Amino acid sequence: MVEVFAKPAVGAIIEKVIDGVSHILIQERSKVDDDVENGLIEIPAGKVREYENIFDGLRREVWEETGLELTEIQGEKETVTCECNGYTVISFNSFYSSQNLRGGYSIMLQTFICTAKGELLVQSDESINIRWISIDDLKFLLEKDERAFYPMHINAIKKYIGGKDKIAK
């Protein structure tokens, strides 16, 4: 039996204030080889390449999918690096960690809260309908039909919304 390992992945909850209202960036999956998940609402995300710094991987994935340049990734400044015995190791805290135990292919996802600059792409090779959505509208969409969202992002989005709800009170 051949062992198959989980793939490391990153996701970005990209924040932006528009006319005094908090928004995040969402998009819809549109991948040539993925009929099942196409059309699901997601945040920008993707796999980390072998030996790629996780923050560089996040910047690359956001750029490829949205055309935006990340200006801040929460937690990046607190990264600790260790170089010993031929290894370079970074340690970091993400906003949220998720692992799928069934469905699709095995992923371990680190989600970060970010800010960005630049102009949004109309679409990319992997996403369409890239847009800013208010936190209230996002919450409504999620409550209305959770099945419209890519499952790997649902819990991180819920945690994010929950934190915003506490701030608003």
Secondary structure, DSSP 8 states (H G I E B T S, - for coil): ------EEEEEEEEEEEETTEEEEEEEEE--TT-TTTTT-EE-SEEE--TT--HHHHHHHHHHHHH--EEEEETTGGG-EEEEETTEEEEE---SEEEE-SSSSS-EEEEEEEEEEES---S--SSEEEEEEEEHHHHHHHHHH-GGGB-HHHHHHHHHHHHHHHHHH-
